[in-house]
Every structure is written in C-alpha cells, then in structure tokens.
Amino acid sequence: MSTTVNEPNDDQVIVRRCANYGPTIWKYEYIQSLNSKYVGEDYEKKAEKLKEEVKTMILEKMESPLEKLELIDTVKRLGVSYHFEEEIKTCLDNIYKDTNWLSGVLDLYDTALRFRLFRKHGYNVSSDVFDKFKDKNGNFKNSLPEDTKGLLSLYEASFHGFEEESILDEAEEFFCETLVWWENLGWSKKLPFLRDRLVECYIWSIAEVYDPRPEFQYCRSMTARITQLITCIDDIYDVYGTLDELELLTDAFIRWDVKLIETLSEYMKICFLGNVNSINELGYESLKEVGVHALPYLIKAWTDLCGCYMKEARWFHGMYVPSFEEYLNNGWMSVAGHVLAIHGYFLFCCDSHRITEKGLEAIKNNHDIIKWSSMILRLVNDLGTSKNEMERGDILKSVQIYMHETDASEEESQEQIKKLIGKAWKKINTSRAKPNCPFDNIYIDIVTNIARASHFMYQYGDAQMRMDIKLKGKTRIVSPCSLLSQFLFPLIDMNYSKSI
C-alpha cells in the first residue's frame, strides 16, 4: 500500500508507503480509570506476611524436594520469584547436590522438572538423564504416553536443549506425536472440511468443570474430546453430507454397528469408526475406574443426537419449516447439551459424587436440569447464529421460525427468545431446589455450567464458527488479574496448585 504526498515548500512528489494501521483499541479515559483496591498499609502487611511464609516453605516447611521444586516453578510462573531469589538459589543448590539421576525414585515428571529448573538457573546437567526412559532400540518407551503429566514436563524440558543435543529434539517430536489426541484421531488430515476447534472445546470444558482438584482433570480432558467429536458430527449433518449419505450414517449410529461401515461413504467411515471407538473407550474407562457400565447410556445419548440431526437435515433438504414448538422439541437435543451432561456423569468420581440408580434413571430420561440447561444452550446459540451460517446449510433457527409463525419483527422475536431463556433458568432453579433431586451438588453445578458457558461462548456470536469472535473471546479468557490474587491462590492449598 502506498500514498502520494507533497512535502511543504517543495514541488517534488514523494511516494511513501502506508501500513494502514488501525486506531488503538484502548480508550485513554479507560486506562486512566484503572486502579487497584489492593493498596495501602493493610495490604502491604499481608503481602509481607505471605512472602515470609513462602520463604519458609521453600527453605524449611516442605520436606520433599519435588514439592519444593513445584513451589519454585509456581512462583516463577506467577512472576513473583524476584521476591525469593536468595531462597530459590539456596534450595536449588541443595537439591542439585543431592540429586542422583540414576535413582529409580526419579520418574519422568520429577526428572524433567529438575532438568528444566537446573538448566534455567545455569546448573550443569546432561541431557543423558533422559536415556533411562528409552528402550533398547533408542526410542522413547511406548509406556510414556500413559504418564500425561510426565510427558508434558518432558515437553517443557525439551525447550532447554543445547546445540548438538538430539535427545531433546526427539523428546519434542515424541510429545507432538503421542500426546495430542486430535492429531492421533486423524480427522484433521483425512477430513479437512471439519472444524478444528480443540482449544475452544477445552474452553467449554473449563467453563463446565473449573474445579482445579486433580480428580477433575480427566473430566475436563474428556469433555473437550467429546465436544470436538460433536462439532465434527454436526458439520457433517449440517453442511457436508448429502441426504442419502446422512440416512446411512444415522442408521449406523442408531444401531451402533461397526459392520455397517461398508455402507458408508469413504469419508464417513473414518468419522463413524473413530467416534464409536472413542465412546467405547470412555465406556471401558468408566467400567474399569468407577465400576459402572456406562456404555448403554453413552450410546443412547449419541443415537438420540444423531436422530435429531437427521430430522433437521430432512427439514433443510425438504425446505420444511417446523412450528416453533416442533423446532424446540427437537432443538434442545440437537444442540448436544444432553450428550455433554450424560458423559459428565461418568467422567469423575470423588467423595462428594457417587453414581446411583436414581441418578442413572434420571440421566436416561433427561432430567429437567439436563433438559433446561440444554434448552438454554439452544436458545442462546440461536441468538448468536448469523444469516450467513444458515445460508451455508443450517436450518432456520428459533428467532426466524418465531418471526415466520407470528409475523413478529426480528427484534421482537429476539426479545421473546430472551424471555424463554429467563423462564428456563427458573425451571433449573426450581429443579435444583427440590428435596428429591437425584443428583449431588457437584454434578448439578456441572450441568448448570453448560448453560452458563453458552452465555459466554455466544455473547458476540457463534465462537465455535467464526474466527473474528475468537479474538474477543481471547481478551476475556486471558484477562489481567491482580497480582495478589495470583499470589494467594497457590498458598491456599499447595495440593491444588499442582493441577493448575
């Protein structure tokens, strides 16, 4: 891009480049208005007290070297390690001297954490310390992917390699090949027309299950997987598949029969088999870890979902406009909130969450808390769906159907949808308060959070579909927080900080 200008007092025309930079997004009045409530003598005293407590923890209180290293890593990540430079050096000196790299006590996580922190602080450590995690052929052992925490620690350590150190390059490559489930599934390469939204799906999982305790980590990871699977199946039904192809795919899903793979189009074979294998694996893990045969409930959730997808596909290809009631009766399930809720019931186990016969019966029948949370997800989703998305293959949404049925304006229809969202929240509140509710509070919160998350994800439009909306979402996810709150959190319970 260029522009032509005349310099003052000069007849010569000079052509200068122009970058077309946009104006600043920051209002100076807003910047000037920023302030912190964590100021004054009281907070200064609290900060000093906390600093002394952390110093004591680094040098004395924590007995295990691993716990001390994790604490050092935590305060460095929080950006407050400059308060404890002397204590950190003393602690690292002592641990470095006592470290026996050949010891069987040091697992992959511990070894990689020590390696990274020692190298970061200038200690002499050979990358040969990772040789014990290789097999006789010189490859990293096949069992390592089972240790997700250790593998992630190895990946972080791989960025501290020196020139001529091939083992750390191998470690990075090994991590990328084994840890990311989505890549292993192969859909992003074999089915490039599908949305790759793994990060957005993980944001959904955080919104649903934000408890940092270790027992909820698996639930978040699996919820992200399920959400990505749902997103891909939705793309096939909404956009890519022909009506005949979708009829065959729906029949295969409803019968949950891998033998029917031969009836499917080539692109559908990998999609169907990958989905079935993933859900069967979850069913197996639930049986192994929790002792509950979850698979029939998981399969029913998916067959119900695909049946609803198929109905909407028939509506679209037949140019049929359902009634508002007919649309919502199908739509609260086609938005897949019930799939997330039902899977969530089996994805974690702790003292305050027990799987019961009443609970199983309730999820099978889509209890009111599940139904109305899903209804909110549907309605909020519809408010954020643009006309362009419908032109790409979506059926008419609740706003447009209400307009068609009542001759209301678009604004009036949107207001009606918002009223229905409010009524749905009241139904959830009523169901939560009933004394005979079959669910515990933890699971109730998880299901309710599906509805809460929808308000976040669709406030500016469909954040699963449009990339420009994600830029707004990023500023809301990665937002500034007070230093004091970041500093306090790991001190409240060091056991929690390990899972962050």
N, C-alpha and C positions, 0 to 999 in steps of 0.2 A: 504494500500500500504506500502511495506517495502523495505529496501535495505540493503545489507550486506557490511560492511566496516571493514578494518583493521586499528586499531589505530597505530600511529607511535611508534616504539620501543616496540611493544607488539605483540606476536604471536596469541593472543586471537581474535577470530572473534566475532564482536558485530553486532547484528541485530538492526537497528534503523528504526523507522517509517519515511516515506517521504510523505509529503502532496501534492507533485506535484503542488505547486503554480505556476501560470503563471508569466511571467515577467511583470513589470509595464507597463501600457499603456501610461504613461507620459514620454515624452522626456524632459530631463533636460534642453536642449537648449531652448525648448519651454517655460518651466517655467521661465527660466532666462529672456526670451524676453518679458514677460508680464509687462505691465506698464499701467498707467492711465493718461489720459490727464487732469483729474480734480485735479490738484495740483497747488501750487503756491499761492501767496498772493491774487490774484483776487478771486479765488475760495474759499479761506478761509473766505474772507469777505462776499461772497454770502452765504456761509454756516451759518455764524454767524447771518446774517440778517434773514435767513429763520428760524433759531432756535428761535430768538426773536419773530417772527411772530407767530410761533406755540405756544409759551408760552402765548402770548396774547390771542390767540384763546381758549386755554384751560381754562384760568382764567377769561377772560372778554368777548371776542368778541361774542362767541356763546351763545345764550340765552337759548336754550333748553338743559336740562340735557341729553337727548338722543343723541343729536348731539355731546356733549362733550364726552360722553361715546364711541360713534363711533369713534371719533378722537383718543381717548386714545387707543382703540382697534387697530386702524390702525397703529399708530406709534409703538405699541408693535409688531405687525405682521411684520413690516418693520425692526425691530431690532434696532431702534434708540431711544427707550424710555429712555435709560440711560441719554440722554440729558435733560430730563424733569421730573426727579424723584420727585423733590420737588413740582412742579406744579401739577403733577398727584396725589400725595398724598393729597394735599390741595383740589383739585377738588373732589376726591373720598370721602374725609371726609365730605364735604358739601352735596354732593348728598346722601350719606348714611344716614346722619341725617334727611334729608328732605323726604326720601322715605317712602311712605305709601303703603305697599304691598297689602293692601286690596282695594286700589283705582281701580275703573273701568277704569281709564285712562291708566293704565299699561296693554298693550296687551301682547301676548305670547312672541313676539320678545323682547320687552323692558324688561320684567320680566326676561327672560333667560339671556339677556346680562348683566343686573345688577347683577344677581346672580353669573354668571361666573366671572366677573371682581372683585366683592367684595370678593368672596371666594379665588380667585387667590392672592389677596392682604391682606388676613388674617382677613377680617371682619367677624363678627358672623352673619351668615344668615342661617335660617332654610329652609330645602327643602320643608317644608309645604307651601311655597309661590306658589307652583305649584298645590295645591289642587283645586284652583278655576277653573282649566282647566280640571277637571274631571266631569263625570256625576254622577248621584245619585247612580249608581252601582259601583262607584270607578274606572271606566275605563276612559282613556283619551277620550275626546269628539270626535265624528265622524267628526265634522266640522273642526278640527285642520289641517288635510292634505290640506285643501284649502289655508292655510297660509304657503306657502313653506318657506318663509324667517323666519317666527317664528319657524317653525318646525326644520329647520336647526340650529337655535340659541339654541333651546331646546336640540338638539343632542350634540352640543358642551358643553353645561352646564352639561350634564349627566356625563361627564368625571371628574367632580369635586365633586363627591359624597363621603360621609364618610361611614365607616362600619355601618351596620345595617340600612342604608337608602335605602329602597327598591324602593321608588318612582323614583329615578334616574335610577335604573336598568330598571324599567318599561318604563321610557322615552326613553332609548336607544333601547329597544325592539320594542316599538311603532314606533319609527322612521324607523327602519330597515324594519318593516312590511308594512309601508304605503308610504314612500317617493320614493323608487326606482321603477320606472315604469316597468323596465325589469323583476324584480322579480315578480311583480304582474301579468304580462302577462303570466308567467308560462312556457314559451318556453324553458328556460334553463334546467328545470327539465323534462318536458314532451318530449322535442326534443333535447337530449344531443348531437346529431351529428351536430347541428348547431353551427356556430362560435359565441361565446360570445365576442363581440368587442365594448362594450358600451363606454369604455374610448376612444378607437381610433375613434369611431364615434363622440364623443364630440370634439375631437381634430379637426376633419373635420369641425364641426360647428363653432369652434373658428376661424379657418382659413377663413371661408366664411363670418362670421359676427363678427368681432373683436371689433366693437364699444361698449364701456363699458356702454353706457347710458341705463337706466332701460327699455326703450321701446324695446330694442333688446334682452333682456334676454329670453323672451318667444320664440323668433325666434331661438335662439341657442339651447334651450332645445328641441323644436320640431324637429329641423333639425337633432339632434343627434338620436332622436327616429326613424325618417324616414330612416336615413342611416342604423340603426341597422335592421329595417324591410327589407330593400333592401338586406342587406348582407345575411339575413336568406333565403329569397326567392331565391336569387342567388344560395345558397348552395343546395337547393332542386332541382333546374333545372340542375345545373352543375354536381352534384355528386350523390345525394341520390335517386332521383326519377327514376322510370322506365319510359319508353317512354309512355306506356298506362296510367300510373298514371298522367303524366305531361299533356297529352292531356285533361284529365278530369279536372285537376286543371286550365288549361288555359281557357277552356270553362267556368268554374265557374267565373273566374276573368273577362273575357270579357263581360259576361252577368251580372256580379256584382249581383248575385242572391244567397242569403243565402239558398234558398230551394235546391240548387244543392249540398249542403253539404253532403247529403246522398249518392251521387255518388262517394265520395272521400274515399281514404284510411284513416284509423283511424288517423295516424299521420298528415295527411293533413288537417283534419277537424279543429283541433285547430289552425293550421297555417293560413288557409284561413279565418276562422271566426275572429281570433284575428287581422289579417291585415285589414279586411273590417271594423270591429268595430273601429279600431284606426283611419282609414282615415275618416270614417263617423263622428267621434268625432271632428276631425280637421275641417271638413266642417261645423259642427254645431257651433264651436267656432268662425269661420270666419263670419258666418251669424250673430251671437249674438254680437260680438265685433266690427266688421267692417261694417256690414250691406250688405255684398256681398255673393251671393250664389256661393260659390267656388267649391262645391262638383262635379259638372259635369266636371270641369277642372282637378280636382284631380283624379277622376275616369279614365278619358281619359289618363292621364299620366301613371297610373298603367296598364291599359289594353294594351296600346302601349308597355310598358316594357315587360309584360308577353308574348305578341305576339312575340317580338324579342327574348326573352329567349327560347320560344318554337321552333322558327326557328333554333336557334343554337343547341338545343337538337336533332332536326331531322338531322341536318348536322352530328353531332357526331355519333349518333346511326346508321345512314346510311353510315358512312365513306365517306361522301361527302366533297370535298374540294372546297369551293366557290372561285370565282375570287376575286382579290384584291379589285376591285370596289364594288362587291356584298357584301363582308365582311364589308367594311367601311360603306356602306349604312345602314347596319343593326347594325353594331358595335357602331356607335356613339350614338345610342339609348339604346342598351343593356347594356351600361356602367352606365346608370341611371342618368347621369348628368342632363338631362331634367326634371327628376322627382324632383330632389332637387331644380332646378331653378323654376319650376312651383309652388311647395309648398311654396317656399320662397316669392313669390309674394304676398301671402295672410297672411303671418305669422307675419307681423308687420305693424303698422300704426303710422305715425308721420307727422308733418307739411310738411316735405320735401319728403314724399312718399304718393302718392294718387293713388288708383286703378281707372283706366279709361277704357272706352270702347275700345279705341285704344290699351291699354295695354293688355286687356283681349283677344282681337283678335290676338295680337302678340304672346302671350304665347300659345294660342290654336294652332297656326300654327308653333310653334317652331322657333321664330325669329332667325336671323343669329347669334346674340350674344349668344343665348342659344345653337344653333346647334354647333357653332365652339368652344365654351367653352367645350361642351360635346365631341367634336372630339379630342380636346387636351387631355382631361381626358382619352379617349380610347387609344390614341397612346402612351401616357406616361405610362399608365397601362400596355400596351403590352410590352413595353421595359423592364418593371420590372418583367415580368412573366417568371418563370423558367420552364425548361423542366419537372421537377418533377410535377409541378402543372397541366400541360397538361396531363401527364400520369394518374393523379387522376380523369380526366374527362373533362377538358377544351378542347374546340376545338382548332385547330391551330390558332395562333394569326397573327397579321399583318406582323410581321417580317418573320415568317415561310411561310406564304402564298406568300409574295413577293419573297422569295427565290425560292419557288416552281414554281412560274409563270415566273420568269425572269432568273433563274439559277444564280442569284447573290449569293455572299458569305454572311455569316451571318453578317459580319462587314459592307459590302456594303449595306445590307438591313437595318441595324440599322441606318446608315447614311441617307438613304432615308427617313426613318420614322422621323428622327430629322428634315430634311428639310420640311417635311409636317407639323410638329409641328410649325416651324417658319412661314410657309405660313398661317396656321390657326390663329396665333397671329395677323398677318397683317390684316386678314379678320375681326377679332374682333375690332382692332383699327379703321378700316375703318367704321364699323357699328356704333361704339361709336361716331364718329365724324359727322355723318350725322345729318343735322338740323331737319329732320323729325323723329328722333328716338322716338319711343313711350314710352320709359322708362325714369324715373328720374335717376339722378346720383347715388343715394344710391342703387337702385336695380341693375343698371348696374355693380356697384362695387361688389355686392354680387354674381352675375352670373359669372363675370370675375374671382372672387376669387376661384370659383370651379376649374378653370383651373390652377390658381396659386397653390392651395393646392395640386393638383396632382403631381406637380414637387417636392413638399416637401415629400409627402407620399410614392412616388415610386422611389425616387432617388437611394436608396440602394436595391431596390427590392419591392416586394409586402408587405407593412407593415400591411395590413389587414389580410394577410395569415400567415406570418412567424414570430415566436416569437423572433428569433435572431436579426431580423431587428429592432424590437421594442427597443432593448437595445440601438441601435444607435440613434433611434428617441428620446428616453428619454433624452439623453445628449443634444439634440438640443432644446427640449421643456423646460427642467429645466436647463437653462444655466445661468452662472453668469452675473449679470448686475451691473452697477455702483451704488454705494450707493446713489450718488447724484440724479441719475435719479429716483430711487425708492422714494427718499425723496421728490423730486419736484412734482411728479405726483399727490399725494393726495392734495397738496396745490393749484394746478392749479384750481381745482373745486371740492369742498367737496361733491357736489351733485353726481359727477361721482364716487367718491371713495366708496360710499355706495353700488354700484352694483358690485364691484370687488369681 
